[in-house]
Amino acid sequence: MKRGRGILRFLACGSVDDGKSTLIGHLLHLTGNLYDDHLRALEQESARIGSAGGVIDYSLLLDGLSAEREQGITIDVAYRYFVSGARHFIIADTPGHESYTRNMATAASQCSAALILVDATLGVQPQTRRHALICALMGIRHLLFVVNKMDLARWDERVFQGVAAQCQELSGDMERFGLAAAQLTVVPVSALHGDNLVAAAPRMPWYGGTTVMDWLHAVRPWTARTKAPLRLPVQYVIKIARPAGPWQNGVAQELRQGTGVFRAYVGTVVSGKIRPGDRVAVLPSGLRTMVSAIWSGELPVQEARAGASVALELEGRHDIVRGDVIVPEDRVPDLGRLFKVLLVWMGEETLCAGRHYLFRSLGGAAGAEVTRLRCRIDLSSYQRLAAETFSLNDIGEAELLLSRAVPFDPYQANRETGGFILADQVSNATVACGMIVHGMRRADTVRRQSEELAPWERAEILGQKPCVIWLTGLSGAGKSAIANSLERKLHNLRRHTMLLDGDNIRQGLNKDLGFTQAGRVENIRRVGEVTRILTNAGLIVITAFISPFASERATVRGLLPVGSFVEVYVDTPLEECERRDPKGLYRKARRGEIPNFTGLFSPYEAPRHPELRIDTVANSCEECVELVIRYLVDHELL
């Protein structure tokens, strides 16, 4: 095999307990990358807690967390650096358990090749197919299927050929999906005994193909970062006043040039290269200018390539901030708000169309709405299936609408500017990693029409401050009763109001929606848009909805001006709500007539920090209304 050059980043993945850590540990030993004292310590650890049956347990080299050693599984990604011959390698040992798919996806996003381990006694598993798909979606085209534990299969060629056929079938399914591997190889090994890792195995004379190490030497590293156009996200702005008098001690001689203000824009070149004199554009503003100098630390340099952290001096004075992206003037990426994307869903909470998240990429941060779930990818066949929701570890296609336009490249053209993550608005936890397939022009054809009359002018003529009083709580908590009494009270105070009640809305605007999680999300999304329109008209809007999900309530809050969303938690215990049961819904739910009933069979996420909490057990309806009125007066909303 012809040998590749450069540092190769690769990962070992596959289903749980397929021997990934053992293979990597043994590979380090056989390539001379394990020191004698490490080997002695490993022998002692193997004798004490090893699970390899009296021989060295090489997996202990990688399983550094106590929980990993106790359970015998990999949880976190472990990176190892080693050298073989004239080549350097960075290997990522990734977890095989389905619960830690997010860790595997993170590692895959930075690799050029993958070893996908398959247990010879079990064959290709669903997690094997999930990991192979994630690798392909992340742009990895060099895949080596390593059929491990051939010692347990008694070195039987028929067992290997059977598993190899499954790997070829997987590859065929992937190709029909549109993700053909540039190189697919299957090799039989015993990670425990070292067969076919660095040298041919005499116990498998029927196999005459490559070894794992020969295959790794032949793989060419991913070079798209150097071939792609310049992309430099600004991470920091340096601004130093140059004195007219003497400079301070310690300032580099190269910086002691002239007077005035030294201004430079710091970031990492994520792709391409840049030189002084290059014409550049700054996005999203579209500013055009020229690079006057490049600094690496205190020294000027004549060129910076992908991976270099530098500071750029630009001609002129400009308003450039953290989050802007510097690109070549003649190779500017698209700016977009609406995308077709591929998502690897990592959230415990189900994804439904209409939900809002935080979008983060090298092009900046923005609010994001998942407007449509196009399909879910079936792991058994890699076929696209219709889906209303994504569950934990699902992979599929969706459409994403951002609150502002961001610069981007399709992921297949540039990993760095085509990848992103989604975070929960409430907890800030990462719930998905995604890849932009392409922008969608539909967002460019619809533009917001400017209005002559401002919302405050409408409110002024009504003589009031518009706001939303959002009553949330379980069915039977007393929301509708409080809402009706509150509206009557405000009407008597000569205030202009509108009441939106959950049951009434579902008989008109939302009569097409069910009570699935997706239906509930869409129900609140539509109501949120209606409340925004009504408050823009200057009204005080009162709503009475269970609104069980915190993320949807946070989305409605984000639609309104700060201080105008008043979340009122009608806090009534489930037992009391069920005792009251004014509409008989709890009795029907207990009989199985109402599936997904909130509080019994579907969760209710109580507000953590509501503006007002009302106890309807301790207070009458009139007293609850007085509490709301008092809050509005105290906060100058009345």
N, C-alpha and C positions, 0 to 999 in steps of 0.2 A: 504493500500500500504506500502511496505517496504521502509524505508527512506534511501536515499543516504547520503554519507558523503563528507566532503570537500567543498571548495568554488565552486559554480556553476556559470559559465559565460554563459549567454544566451542572445538572441536578440529577439525583437519584430519587425516583418516585415509584408509585405503585400501591397496591393494596396493603393493608395492615399485616405485619408479620411475614412479609415476603423476603426479608433478609437484607434490606437496604443498608442499615448501619453495619452489619457484619461484612458485607461486600466492601464497603468503603474502608473500614478499619483494616481488613486483610490486604486491600490494595495498597494502602499506605505502608504496611509492613513489607510487602513483596517488592515495592519500588524503592526501599531504603529510606523512607521518610519517617521512620519511627525510631527514636533514640533508645539506647540500651536501657536507660533507667525507666523510660516509659514502658518498655516491654516487660521489665521485671515487675513494675507496679501493676501492669495489666495481668500478668500471670497470677499475682497475689489476689487481685480483685476477682479474677475468674474462679479461683479456688474457693473464694468466700461467697460470692453471690452470682457467679456465672450460671448460664443456662445452656451451655454447649456440650454438656455430657462429658466432662473430664478434660476437654481440650480448651485452648485459649478462646475466650468469648470476645471477639473483636468488636462487637456492638457496643461494649462498655467504653470504647474510645470516643464514641460520638454521643452517647446518651449521658449528657452532663448533668441534667436536672435530677434531683432525688426522686421525683415522681416518675421519671422515665425509667430509672433503674428498678424502682419498686414494681412498676406495672409491666416492664419489659416492652414498652412501646416508645416511639419517638413522638414528642409533643411539639417542641420548638424546632426551628430550622437551625441546623448546625453547619457552619462553614469551615472548610479545611483547605489550606494552601499546601500544594506539594509540587515537586519537580520530578520529571522523568525524562532522562536524556537531556535534550536541549530545550525542552518545552516546559512551561509553567502552567499549572492548572489551579482553578478555584472550583471546589465542589460543594454543592449544597445538599445535605442530607435532610430530606423533607419527610414530614409525618405521613403515614398511610391511612390513619384513621379518618373516617368521614368528618368527624367533629372538627378536625384541624385543616380542612381543605383550604381555608383562607391563607394559612402559612405556606402551603405548597404553591398556591397561585402567586403569592408575593415573590417567592424564590424564582419561579418560572419566568417572571417578567424581565429578569436580568440575565437570562442564560441563552446560550447559542445551541446547546445540545442537551439531550436527556437520555438517561438510562432508565428504562421502565421495567421494573422487576416483576416477574410472574412466577408464582410458586408452581413447580412442575407437577405437584400432586393435586393442585386445585384448578389450574388453568386460569384463563382470563376472567377476572371478577368485575362487577359493576364499578368499583373504585378504580380498577385498572383503566377501564374505558373513560371514566371521568378525568383521570389524570392525563391520559393521552390526548383527550379533547382540549383540555386547558392548555397543554403544551403547544398544540397546533394553533389554537386561537391566539396564544401569546407570541406567535411568529417563529416557534422552534420547528425547523424542518428536518433536523438530524435526530432521528430516533433509533435507539438501540434497545430492542426487546431482549432482556436478559432472563432466560429461563433458569431459575435458581433451584437449589435443593435436588439436583440430579442424583446426589448420593441416596436420598430417600426414595427416588424412583429407580434405584438399582442400576443406574447408568443406562437405562433402556432407551434405545433410539426411537422405538415406536411411541413412547411417551412424549419425547421431545418433538417428534414430527406432528403429533396431535396438537400440542400447544402451539407450535409454529403455525399450523393451519389456522388456529384461532386468531393469532396475531395478524396473519395475512388478511383474514376476514375483517378484522377491525380496521386495518389499513384501507381495505376496499370501501368500507362504509364511510370512512373519513374522506376518501377521494370523491365519492358520490356527493358528499356534503359540500365539497368545494375546497378541501384542505389537504391536497396531496402532499405527502412527505417527499422531500428532496432525496432522502436516503432512508431506507428501512432495512434493518438487519436483525436477525435473530440468532442468538448464541447461547448454547447450553453451558452452565457453570455450576460449580459448588462453591459458594462464597465461604463456607465453613472450612473447606479443605484447600481452597485456592485454585481448583481446576479451571483452566481457560481464562484466568484473570490476566496473567502476564505471559504465560507459556501454554503451549498445547497440552492437552490432558491425555496421558497414556491410557486412562481408564475409559476414554471415549474415542477409540481409534476410528470409529465410523464418521466422526466429525472432522472435516478438513478446512473449516472456515477460519475467520479472524478471531483473535482474542479480544477481550475488553480493552486492554491497554493499546493494542495495535489500532483498534477502531478510534480510540480517543486521540491518538497521535495523528490520524488521518483527517480528522474533522477540521474544517476551516472555521475560524471564529467569525462571529457576526460582525460584518463591516459596514452595515447600513448607517451607523452613526457618523462615520467618516465620509461616506459618499453622499449623504443627505445634505440639503442646504443648511446654512447657519441658523441655529436657533439658540438664543441666549436669554433666558428669563432673568430679569433684574431682581436680585435678592437684597441689595443694600445700596444706598447712595452715600458716597463719601463727599463731605464738603468741609474744606479747610481754608481758613483765611490766611493768605500769605502776607506776612508782615512787611512793612516798608523798611523796618530796621533789621537788626541781626536775627537769624533763625535760632530756635531753641537747639540745645545740644541733643544729639541722637537722631536728628532728622537726616535722612539719606541725602547725599550730595545731589543725586539725580532729581530729587524733588525740589531743590532750591533754585527754582527758575522763575524769575520775575516776581511781580507782586499781584495782588488781587485775590481771587478765590480759585482754589483748586477743587474741581468737581469731577468725580469719576463714578461710574456705574458698575457695581460688582455683581458677578454671577458666574455660573459654571456653563461652559460651552457644552450643551447637551448633544449637539450634532454639528457637522460641518467644520469650517475653519474661518478665521478672520485675520486681517492684516491692517496695519495703519494705512490710511488712504482709501480703504473700502467705503463705498457708499452704502448706507444702511437706512432702514425704516424702523420706526418704533411703533409697536401696536399696543393697544387698539387705537391710539390717537391718529396714526398715519403720518406722523412727523418724518421728514426726510433730512438727513444730515450725513456727515462724514466722520470716520474714526481718525482722530488726530494722534492718539498714542494708546498703547496697550501696556499695562503693568502687571507683572507677576511678582507679588510681594513688593519689594522696594526697587525692583529692577525692570527697566523697559524691555519688551520683547518685540520681535518682528513678526511673530505669528503665534496664534493660539488655536489648537485643534480640540476636537471632542474630548471631553474629560478634564480639560484645564480650567482652573478657577482663576479668573483674571478681573482686572478693573479697566474699564474702557473710558478714555477721555474722548469726548465728542466736540466737534466744532460748534461754537455758539452756546448760549444759555437756554436750557429747555426744561420744561416741566415733565420730568421722567421720574416715575415712582416705582417702588417695589410692586412686582406683579406684572409690569410691562414686559414685553418681549422684543428683543432686538433681532432683526432679520435682514437678509440682503435686500437692497432696494429693488432688484429685478427678479427676486424669487420670494414674493410675499405669500404667506399662507392665507387660506380663507378665514374670514370672520363669520361666525355663525351662532345661531341660538337654538336651532332645531336639528337634531341628529338622529340617524339610525345607529343604534349601538348594540354591542354584545355585552351582556352582563353575567358575571358570576355572583350569584346572590349569597351573601354571607350573614344576613340578618336573621335573628330568631323570629322576628315578626314578619308575617307574610307580606310580600310586595303586591300591591294592587295598582291598577291604573288610576291616576288622579292624586296619588300621594306625592308629597313634597319633601325634598331632601336638600342637603348642602352639596354642591358640586365643587370638587377641587381638582385642578390640573396645573400643569406648568403654565397654562395660559391664564391662570387666575382662578378666583373663587366666585361662585354665583349661586343664587337659588335655583333649584331644578324641580320640574314637575315631570313625572313619568306619565305621558299623555296616552300611551298605548302599549300594551304587551302584544307584540306581533306573533311570537311563538315560543314554545319551550322545546329544547333539544332532548329527544329521547335517547338515553344512554345505551339502550340495547341495540339500537339501529342507526343512531345519529340522524334520525328523521325529524323534521320540524312539525311539532304538534301544536294545535290551538291551545291557548292557556288563558285563563282569567287571572291567575295568581302565580307567583313564584314562591316556593318554599325554600328553606335552608339548603344550600349547595346546589340549587337548580341553576342551569345555564340556559340562556335564551336570548332572543332578540327583542328589543323594545325601541320606543321613540321617546326622546328626551327633549324637553323645552326648557331653556335657561332664562333667567331674569334679565340677562344682558348678553351681548355678543362677545365671544372669546375667540382668540386665534387658535387654529387647530390644523393638524394634518391627519389624514386617515391613518389608522394604526398600522396598516400594512406598509405605509410609506415611511412612517417615523414613529417608533414605539414611544419615544419620550413625549412628543406633543399630541399623540393620539390616544394616550391612556389617561384614565382618571379614576377617582374614587367617589363614592356617594357616602355621606355621613348623615346620621339621624339628627333632626333639628333640635330635639330635646336633650338627648344624652350625648350627642357629638360622637357616638361610636360609629366606626366604619361598618357599613351594611352591604357594600358591593364594590367590586372593582370592575371597570368597564373599558371597552375599546371602541373608539369611534369608527364605524364602518364608512360613513360618508355624511356630509351635510345634506339637509333637505331644504329645497328652495321655497317650499310652501310658506315658511316663516317670513320670507322677504316680500311676499305678495300682499300680506295683511299688515297695515300700519295703523297705529293709534291716531285717530282723528282728534285734532286739538279742539277744545271747547272754549267758547268766548266767555262763558260764565264759570267762575271758580266755585268749588263747594262752599267756601266760607261765605260767599255772597248769598247763596241760597239759604244758609243757616241764619245769616244776619236778618234777612227779611222775615224769618219765622221767629226771631228773637230767642234762640236757644242754641245750645251746644250739642251737635249730633254725637251719638255714641251707640254702642251695642251692649246690651245687658244680656249676657249669654248664660242662661240657666242650664246646668248640666247635673245629671244624677240618674239613679236607677229608675226603672219604671215603677210608678207608685210612690215615688219620693215626695211628690207634691209640686212639681215644676209648673204644670199647666195651671193649677189653682193659684199659685203665687203670681204667675205671669198675667193672668186675667185681672187679679186684684190690683197688681202694680200698674197695669195700663189704665184701669179706671181711676186710680189715684193720680197718675200723671195727667190724665185728661181733665180731671177736676182742677189741676194746677195750671190748666191752659197750655199744656205742652202737646206738640204734634208727635204722634207715635205711630208705630206699626208693630203688630204682634205676629210672629211666625211660630206656629205650633207644629210639632213633628207629625202628628196624625193628619192635620189639614194639608200640609205640604205633600204628603204621600198620596193624597187623593187628587192632586193636580199636577204640579210641576214634576214631581218625582214618582208618579204612579207607575212608571215603567221599571222601577228599581225593586229588587228583592232585599232580603235581609241577610245575604251572605256578607262576608267581610268586604268584598269588592263593592257590593251594593251600598253598604253603610259608608264606605269611604267616599263614593261618588255622591251620595245623599248630602253629606256635609260640605263637600266641595261646591256643589251647586248653591246650597244655602249661604255659604260664605260669600259667593259672588253676588247674591241677591242683597245681603246685608251691606256690602260695599256700595252697591248702587243706591240703596235707600239712605244710607248715611250721607252720600254725596248729594242727595236731595235735601239734606238738612234735618232728617227725621231722627228721633230716638227709637231705636229698634230693640224690641224685646223678643228673645228666642227661647223656646222650650224644647230642647232635644236631649235625648240620652247622650248622644255624641260620645261613644265609649272610648275613642282612641285619642290619646294625648297629642299625637302628631297632627291629627286633623284640626284639633282645636288650636294648636300652635300655628297652623297654616292660615286659619281665619284671622287670628290675631295679626299675622304678618301682612294681611291685606289692608289693614286699617291704620290710621295715624296713631302714633304713640300716645297712650293714655286714653284712647277712645274705646278700647275693648275691656269690658268689665266682666270677668269670669266669676260667676256665682255658683259655688258648689253646694247643691242642695243635698246635704249629707244626712241621709237616712239609712239606718242599717238594713241589710237585706231581709232579715227576719221581720222587721216592721213593715217593709214594703210588701212582702208576701202576705202578711196578716191583713193589710189593707186591701190589696188586690182589687182596686175599683173596677177594673174592666175584665176580671176573671182570667187574665193572661197567664198568671203564675200557675193556676190550676190546669189550664190547657197545656202549658209547657211540661208540667209534671206528668201529665198523661201521655206525653210524647207527640202532641199535636202541633207544637211550635218548636222546630229545631233551632239551634243557634240563639236561644233566648239569652239576652244579656243578663249577667249576674248568676245564671244557673249553668248554662252550657257554652257561653261565650264571655270573654273577659270584659270587665269595665276598669279602665285605667283612671283612677281618681286623680284630680288635679293636685299637684305638689304644692304650688304656690298660687292659689286663687286670690283674686282681689277681695273676695268675701266668702266666708263659709257660713252656711245657715243650718241649724239643727231644727228640723221640723218636729222632732219629738218633744223638745223642751220649749218650743215657741209655737204659737198659733200662726195661722196664715197672715192675719193682720200684723202681728209682731214681726214676722219675716219681711213683710212689705216695708214696714217702718225702718228695718235695718238697711234695706237697699236704698231707701230715700235718704237716710242719714249719710250713707256712703257717698251718694251722688252730690249731696250738699257739701260735705266735708272736702270733696275733691273738685269743687267748683264746676260740676257738670250740670247742676241745677241752679 
